Amino acid sequence: MQETKIRDYLSENGISPVRKRIKIMSYLISKRNHATAEMIYADLSSEIAGLSKTTVYNTLNLFVQEGIARALNIDSNELRYDADTSLHGHFKCNDCGKIYDFALNKTIMPDISLNNFRLDDYQFSIKGLCPICLKLKKA
């Protein structure tokens, strides 16, 4: 996605489109690697003068708060971020650690009947071995 489109997208969602926010959203959209804040900081710190870990964390929290990114708690020891806010699940490979998206069929989703509750987030994740790691184990 071009920076001008990201700038407009941020503005449309009530977020001031400053350069650091544009770059972080661009990273999330282009990499699609379900990055941690640490990964984003490591990859962008040489490209963006004055970028701090605090800025990355605050920006990601703002994106989640405004609903343009999701915080994924796939493992209890790390928080990852995804700019794809559509209904989908995540598969994490136990060997290589890569996270893959997969489609969720709404018709087979469990019926969550919680009267007088508001559901703000619904995450579905599974773990196992990806095809590459599975093949390596068999070799």
Number of C-alpha atoms within 10 A of each C-alpha: 10 9 14 11 12 18 20 15 16 20 13 11 13 10 17 13 19 11 12 17 22 21 19 21 25 19 18 19 17 12 13 16 18 24 20 19 22 15 13 21 21 14 12 18 14 10 11 14 9 10 15 14 15 11 16 22 16 14 19 27 16 15 23 17 12 14 14 18 21 23 22 20 14 18 11 7 6 12 16 19 22 23 23 15 12 11 13 16 16 19 19 19 19 13 14 11 13 13 21 16 15 13 10 14 10 10 7 7 9 7 8 7 7 8 6 6 7 7 8 6 8 8 13 15 17 12 15 13 17 18 10 11 15 13 10 8 10 6 6
